[in-house]
């Protein structure tokens, strides 16, 4: 074989290597702009949030107005407080005491029936008991004597100790 053939072969392998490197670079740019960059744009708004706030944004089972209500509870109830939640009824997601426990931690959620509020409070330190206020919950006429309503919106709020 002649030297010209080896020179042509060397040129051909370099050209193929250049085309391969260009294809890899193109694939990297497409991946970066199509997939990685949009995903990376979601990170900075999350950096200043607490773990619970990030979890609330991720949780698919909580709607945005419920998310805001849970954040409202976290603002109004001190960390050593108890939050009485409905144990049954059409108050989802608030009836999910275990799930709510994660979102209001370190506060302690306790499931309590609508007509059992006073008996639930008897076993706890009354000055640390907060009762979520939802339409029809709680049925607690004597509550106004010991707790005041702090409204979140026209339908919901939290009863706080006086």
C-alpha positions as CSV (number, residue, x, y, z in Angstrom):
1,X,0.0,0.0,0.0
2,X,1.2,3.4,-0.8
3,X,1.8,6.3,1.6
4,X,-1.0,8.3,-0.1
5,X,-3.5,5.7,1.0
6,X,-2.3,5.9,4.7
7,X,-2.5,9.7,4.5
8,X,-6.0,9.5,3.2
9,X,-7.0,7.0,5.8
10,X,-5.6,9.2,8.6
11,X,-7.6,12.2,7.2
12,X,-10.8,10.1,7.0
13,X,-10.5,8.9,10.6
14,X,-9.9,12.5,11.8
15,X,-13.0,13.6,9.8
16,X,-15.1,10.8,11.4
17,X,-13.8,11.7,14.8
18,X,-14.8,15.4,14.2
19,X,-18.3,14.5,13.0
20,X,-18.7,12.2,16.1
21,X,-17.5,15.0,18.5
22,X,-19.9,17.5,16.7
23,X,-22.8,15.1,17.2
24,X,-22.0,14.6,20.9
25,X,-21.8,18.4,21.4
26,X,-25.1,18.9,19.5
27,X,-26.8,16.3,21.7
28,X,-25.4,17.9,24.8
29,X,-26.7,21.3,23.8
30,X,-30.1,19.9,22.9
31,X,-30.4,18.1,26.2
32,X,-29.3,21.1,28.1
33,X,-31.7,23.5,26.5
34,X,-34.7,21.1,26.3
35,X,-34.5,19.2,29.5
36,X,-32.0,20.4,32.0
37,X,-32.4,24.2,31.8
38,X,-36.2,24.2,32.4
39,X,-35.8,21.8,35.3
40,X,-33.0,23.9,36.8
41,X,-35.2,27.0,36.6
42,X,-37.6,25.5,39.2
43,X,-34.8,25.2,41.8
44,X,-34.1,28.8,42.9
45,X,-37.7,29.6,44.0
46,X,-37.6,26.6,46.3
47,X,-34.3,27.5,48.0
48,X,-35.8,29.9,50.6
49,X,-38.7,27.7,51.5
50,X,-38.8,25.4,54.6
51,X,-39.1,21.7,54.2
52,X,-42.8,21.8,54.9
53,X,-43.5,24.6,52.4
54,X,-41.6,22.6,49.7
55,X,-43.5,19.5,50.6
56,X,-46.8,21.3,50.3
57,X,-45.9,22.5,46.8
58,X,-45.0,18.9,45.8
59,X,-48.0,17.2,47.4
60,X,-50.6,16.5,44.7
61,X,-53.4,15.8,47.2
62,X,-53.5,19.4,48.6
63,X,-55.1,22.1,46.6
64,X,-53.6,25.6,46.7
65,X,-56.2,27.1,49.1
66,X,-55.7,24.2,51.5
67,X,-51.9,24.8,51.1
68,X,-52.4,28.4,52.2
69,X,-54.6,27.3,55.1
70,X,-52.0,24.9,56.4
71,X,-49.3,27.6,56.1
72,X,-51.8,29.9,58.0
73,X,-52.0,27.3,60.8
74,X,-48.2,27.1,61.0
75,X,-48.0,30.9,61.4
76,X,-50.8,31.1,64.0
77,X,-50.2,28.0,66.1
78,X,-47.0,27.9,68.3
79,X,-44.7,25.0,67.8
80,X,-45.7,23.5,71.2
81,X,-49.4,23.7,70.4
82,X,-52.0,21.1,69.8
83,X,-54.3,21.5,66.7
84,X,-57.7,19.8,67.0
85,X,-58.8,18.5,63.6
86,X,-62.0,16.8,62.5
87,X,-61.7,13.0,62.8
88,X,-64.4,12.3,60.2
89,X,-66.7,14.0,57.8
90,X,-66.3,16.0,54.6
91,X,-63.3,18.0,55.7
92,X,-60.6,16.3,53.6
93,X,-57.5,16.8,53.7
94,X,-57.9,18.0,57.3
95,X,-59.3,14.6,58.5
96,X,-56.0,13.0,57.4
97,X,-54.4,13.5,60.9
98,X,-51.2,11.6,60.1
99,X,-50.6,13.5,56.9
100,X,-51.4,16.8,58.5
101,X,-48.9,15.9,61.3
102,X,-46.2,16.1,58.7
103,X,-47.2,19.5,57.4
104,X,-47.8,21.1,60.8
105,X,-44.8,19.5,62.6
106,X,-43.7,20.1,65.4
107,X,-47.3,21.0,66.4
108,X,-49.4,18.0,67.3
109,X,-52.6,17.4,65.4
110,X,-55.3,15.5,67.2
111,X,-58.5,14.1,65.5
112,X,-61.6,15.1,67.4
113,X,-65.3,14.7,66.5
114,X,-67.3,17.8,65.9
115,X,-69.4,17.5,69.1
116,X,-66.5,16.2,71.3
117,X,-64.3,19.3,71.3
118,X,-64.7,20.1,75.0
119,X,-63.9,16.5,76.0
120,X,-60.8,16.5,73.8
121,X,-59.6,19.7,75.4
122,X,-60.1,18.4,78.9
123,X,-57.2,16.0,78.5
124,X,-54.8,18.7,77.2
125,X,-53.4,22.0,78.4
126,X,-56.2,24.3,77.4
127,X,-53.8,27.2,76.8
128,X,-52.0,25.3,74.1
129,X,-55.1,23.9,72.3
130,X,-56.0,25.5,68.9
131,X,-59.1,24.3,67.0
132,X,-59.3,24.5,63.3
133,X,-62.5,26.3,62.2
134,X,-64.2,24.8,59.1
135,X,-67.8,25.1,57.9
136,X,-69.8,23.1,60.4
137,X,-66.8,22.2,62.5
138,X,-66.6,22.4,65.4
139,X,-70.0,22.4,67.0
140,X,-68.7,24.1,70.2
141,X,-71.0,26.8,71.5
142,X,-69.0,27.1,74.8
143,X,-65.8,27.7,72.9
144,X,-66.3,31.5,72.6
145,X,-65.7,31.8,76.4
146,X,-62.2,30.3,76.2
147,X,-61.1,30.8,72.6
148,X,-61.3,33.5,70.0
149,X,-61.7,33.0,66.3
150,X,-58.9,34.1,64.1
151,X,-60.3,34.0,60.5
152,X,-58.3,32.8,57.5
153,X,-61.1,33.6,55.0
154,X,-64.9,33.8,55.2
155,X,-65.3,30.0,55.7
156,X,-62.2,28.9,57.7
157,X,-59.9,29.9,60.5
158,X,-58.5,28.8,63.8
159,X,-59.9,29.1,67.3
160,X,-57.0,30.4,69.5
161,X,-56.9,30.4,73.3
162,X,-57.6,33.8,75.0
